Amino acid sequence: MTKSLALFLSCAALALSAQRGEEIKLWPNGAPGSETITAREVSEPSKSPKYQGLPGRFTVTHYPSVYVFLPPKEKATGTAVIVAPGGGHSQLVIEKEGWEIADWLNSLGAATFVLKYRLAKAPGGSPYTLPEHVYADAARSVRLVRARAAEWGVNPAKIGFMGFSAGGEVAGMIGTRFDAGKPDAPDPIERVSSRPDFNVLVYPWYRPGANRPDDAPLFPVPKDAPPTFLVCAGDDPSHVVPTVKFYLELQAQRVPAEMHIYQTGGHGFALRPTKTPSPVMSWPDRFTEWLKTL
């Protein structure tokens, strides 16, 4: 092998690795509410050789970002999905509900952006709240991907949001509290819409407010909410109830929605096999079929 060919292959490998898992801060100069924080984030490394160099779990986050996973150009469809891992807002299970999901979505041709959002219930206390800081992270992630869509080969009208467990709660918020952007904002990213073009909630969690009546809407659903796909297992009662309630609220506003409730599967299955074989593991196929209808 010639030195020039070796150098070419080395540069090509570096280019590919930069696309796979490159971290981009949502606000380069600090997120609103975190501008004065200088503390380090806390994470554990991934135990999988496949994700060497990437964290497997976060327990403290201050600097919200997205990790970029682009599909091969020959497979790219122009669709993008922002993925919010779960973890009860006290951690981010980012390997199982982030990197593994990104690889799967890449196989479908979708550019994927794994969201590292701030934790409202971090161990030892947190200065962040779900409706303010976590919501801001979700909204900014959609704006960022849309503003830089051309750079990543993304159709700005085909950007979805997918959340797991606590990340499903984040998906519920951004799927109902979006805005069209601020045309006069000095930051060009803030000028674009934060509305996802489709929304996916996988075994979503919801924390009711102290003054919220039991029959109040989980998330007040506007008539222009995006088409939504929901999935959960029936033996996951604290999560199946929010799933069904949100589906009914979408139906009440005539927002296109598809829901799959499997008899068994428990919580946190993501893409991994369940302890006892269950049809819940077919949910990725159902999602793939649904995505083709949009």
Residue pairs with C-beta under 8 A, 6 or more apart in sequence:
19 68
19 69
19 70
20 68
20 69
20 70
21 51
21 53
21 54
21 67
21 68
21 69
21 99
22 67
22 68
23 65
23 66
23 67
23 68
23 116
24 65
24 66
24 67
24 68
24 144
25 63
25 64
25 65
26 64
26 65
26 66
26 137
26 140
26 141
26 144
27 64
27 140
29 35
30 36
30 37
30 63
31 62
31 63
31 64
31 118
31 133
31 136
31 137
31 140
32 133
32 136
33 118
33 127
33 128
33 132
33 133
33 136
34 62
34 63
34 64
34 118
34 128
34 133
37 62
37 127
39 60
39 62
40 60
41 58
41 60
41 61
41 62
41 63
42 58
42 59
42 60
43 55
43 56
43 57
43 58
43 59
43 60
44 55
44 56
44 57
44 59
45 54
45 55
45 56
46 52
46 53
46 54
46 55
46 56
46 95
46 99
47 56
47 95
48 56
48 95
50 99
51 95
51 99
54 67
54 94
54 95
54 99
55 94
55 95
56 94
56 95
57 87
57 91
57 92
57 93
57 94
57 95
58 87
58 91
58 92
58 94
58 116
58 119
59 90
59 91
59 119
59 122
59 123
60 119
60 122
60 123
61 92
61 116
61 117
61 118
61 119
61 122
62 118
63 116
64 115
64 116
64 117
64 118
64 137
64 140
64 141
65 115
65 116
66 82
66 113
66 114
66 115
66 116
66 141
66 144
66 145
67 98
67 99
67 102
67 113
67 114
67 116
68 111
68 112
68 113
68 152
69 99
69 102
69 103
69 105
69 106
69 111
69 112
69 113
69 114
70 76
70 106
70 111
70 112
70 152
70 153
71 77
71 105
71 106
71 107
71 108
71 109
71 110
71 111
72 106
73 153
75 106
75 107
75 109
76 109
76 111
76 153
77 108
77 109
77 110
77 158
78 153
78 154
78 155
78 158
79 108
79 109
79 110
79 111
79 154
79 155
79 158
79 159
79 160
79 291
80 110
80 111
80 112
80 113
80 145
80 149
80 152
80 154
80 155
80 158
80 159
80 160
81 105
81 110
81 111
81 112
81 113
81 159
81 160
81 161
81 162
81 200
82 112
82 113
82 114
82 115
82 138
82 141
82 142
82 145
82 159
82 160
82 161
82 162
82 196
83 97
83 98
83 101
83 102
83 105
83 112
83 113
83 114
83 115
83 162
83 163
83 164
83 167
84 115
84 117
84 138
84 161
84 162
84 163
84 164
84 167
84 168
84 170
84 171
85 92
85 93
85 94
85 96
85 97
85 98
85 114
85 115
85 164
85 167
86 92
86 93
86 97
86 163
86 164
86 165
86 166
86 167
86 168
86 203
86 205
86 268
87 93
87 97
87 119
87 165
87 166
87 167
88 121
88 165
88 166
88 205
89 119
89 120
89 121
89 130
89 134
89 166
90 119
90 121
90 122
90 123
91 119
92 98
92 116
92 117
92 119
93 164
93 268
94 114
94 116
96 268
96 270
96 271
96 272
97 164
97 165
97 167
97 270
98 114
99 114
100 270
100 271
100 272
101 112
101 114
101 162
101 164
101 270
101 271
102 112
102 114
104 271
104 284
105 112
106 112
108 288
108 291
111 152
111 153
111 154
113 141
113 145
115 137
115 138
115 141
115 167
115 170
117 134
117 137
117 138
117 170
118 126
118 128
118 133
118 134
118 137
119 126
119 128
120 126
120 128
120 129
120 130
120 133
120 134
122 128
128 134
130 169
130 170
130 173
130 207
131 173
134 170
134 173
135 170
135 173
135 174
135 177
138 161
138 170
138 171
138 173
138 174
138 194
139 174
139 177
139 178
139 179
139 194
140 189
140 194
142 159
142 161
142 174
142 178
142 193
142 194
142 195
142 196
143 181
143 189
143 190
143 192
143 193
143 194
144 189
145 152
145 154
145 159
146 156
146 159
146 192
146 193
147 188
147 189
147 191
147 192
149 155
149 156
149 159
156 192
157 197
158 197
158 294
159 196
159 197
160 196
160 197
160 198
160 199
160 200
160 226
161 171
161 174
161 175
161 196
161 198
161 199
161 200
162 171
162 199
162 200
162 201
162 202
163 169
163 170
163 171
163 172
163 200
163 201
163 202
163 204
164 202
164 203
164 204
164 268
164 270
165 202
165 203
165 204
165 205
165 239
165 267
165 268
166 205
168 201
168 202
168 203
168 204
168 205
168 239
169 204
169 205
169 206
169 207
171 199
171 200
171 201
171 204
172 199
172 201
172 204
172 206
172 218
172 219
172 246
173 219
174 194
174 196
174 199
175 196
175 199
175 201
175 219
175 225
175 226
175 228
176 219
176 220
176 221
176 222
176 225
177 219
178 193
178 194
178 195
178 196
179 193
179 194
179 195
180 193
180 195
181 190
181 191
181 192
181 193
181 194
182 190
182 191
183 191
184 191
185 191
195 224
195 226
196 226
197 226
197 294
198 226
198 227
198 228
198 229
198 291
198 294
199 225
199 226
199 227
199 228
199 229
200 228
200 229
200 230
200 287
201 228
201 229
201 230
201 231
201 243
201 246
202 230
202 231
202 232
202 270
202 283
203 231
203 232
203 233
203 236
203 239
203 240
203 243
203 267
203 268
203 269
204 230
204 232
204 239
204 242
204 243
204 246
205 238
205 239
205 242
206 218
206 242
206 246
208 214
208 216
217 249
218 242
218 245
218 246
218 249
219 246
219 249
221 249
221 250
221 252
221 253
221 255
222 253
223 253
223 254
223 255
225 250
225 253
225 255
226 255
227 255
227 256
227 257
227 294
228 246
228 247
228 250
228 255
228 256
228 257
228 258
229 257
229 258
229 259
229 287
229 290
230 243
230 246
230 247
230 257
230 258
230 259
230 260
231 243
231 259
231 260
231 261
231 262
231 280
231 283
231 286
231 287
232 239
232 240
232 243
232 260
232 261
232 262
233 240
233 261
233 262
233 263
233 264
233 265
233 266
233 267
233 269
233 278
233 280
234 240
234 261
234 262
234 263
234 264
235 263
235 264
235 265
235 266
236 265
236 266
236 267
239 267
240 261
243 259
243 261
244 259
244 261
247 257
247 259
250 257
251 257
258 286
258 290
260 283
260 286
262 278
262 279
262 280
262 283
263 278
263 279
264 274
264 276
264 278
264 280
265 274
265 278
265 280
265 281
266 274
266 275
269 278
269 280
269 281
271 284
273 281
274 280
274 281
